[in-house]
Amino acid sequence: MGKEKAARTRHFHNMFEVSSLIQKAIRRRDANLAYYAANELVPKFRNYLWKRLLTVSAEDCFDMITGRIVELRRMDDNHQDNKYIAIAVSTLLNARKNRDADYYACNLLNSRDTADISEYVEEPVKDNTCATKNGHCMFDLAIVLRKAIDNEDDIMAGYAANELIVYYPKFCWKTLIMKAKEMGYPKVEAEIRALSQVGDITKGGLTFLPYAKAITILLKVAKYHTDEFYQTEFVYNDKIDLSQYDNVQYQIPDYVFDCHTYKGKAMKRTKAMFIRDEQAALVPHKVGEYDKASWEHFFWLSENGFYREDYTPHPSKERMKELETGVVQLNLFGE
């Protein structure tokens, strides 16, 4: 409880509850409470606030909006001006919402059990110096990821990506960026590059969400052979002054207290309730690929574990350094 007592906002709210509030208020397009929550976090938790806004951009938004939030974060880094935070909140409030990336991260971006990749790589290479956690060669998995996206195979794309992320996150991003470039949509490539920067910006936070958002974008573009359904101009109000909330105090609304908060747990609120309620709360909602998909796999993994104990050991430090700094073999992407 020490952290809970120390982490208090401007009006002495629990910081973790206010952090939850800003994301849930944005989902609901509850502008007043979203700006209030942002102003509560600004004095002591500015970096954490930006992390939460980047989370919203990847987890809750339909369009390719992370690049815009990354840009605003950089402006704020340079000027420490609350107007960039207000613009980011306003942009996210007005953004079209769906939770495809969250669904993908929880249900499909997983490789708990070893899969047969021979459908995509006829003669997989056995090379323990660059093996993934389930023993595949990382270069084979790059081929699988690329081809699975082309084939709109979201399950195998999630498997291959997760295999790469766990041991070779930089290589996974390199693969996704090269795939976006290969597909020939410059705006998509720019967004994938922005998503690849989120981990560095948040110092390792949001481990799976940016990957999930990147893959769902690529899968959608591959499915419909266009990126024109994505908006590239975003509506926002640049007249909001967060200081107007300095001397007002609101109560934390009941919708904040879900299974991720102490109060929500005490109230017996479950993950299933959270998924149902937050999906229903999206405003403005844009129909996604997974709106009606089952979450049973996630619930099964939650009960049985997302990982096993018998994975292939990491390659040596020398080999990891060589793989991380080396050039991706171009023949992987040129077929």
Secondary structure, DSSP 8 states (H G I E B T S, - for coil): -HHHHH-B-TTS-BHHHHHHHHHHHHHTT-HHHHHHHHHHHHHHHHHHHHHHHHHHHHHTBSSS-HHHHHHHHHHHHHH--HHHHHHHHHHHHHS-B--HHHHHHHHTS--SS----TTT-SS----GGGB-TTS-BHHHHHHHHHHHHHTT-HHHHHHHHHHHHHH-HHHHHHHHHHHHHHHT-HHHHHHHHHHHHHHHHTTT-SSSHHHHHHHHHHHHHHHHT--TTS--S----TT--GGGGTT------GGG-STTSHHHHHTT--HHHHHHHHHHT-TTB---SSTT---HHHHHHHHH-S--S-------HHHHHHHHHS---GGGS--
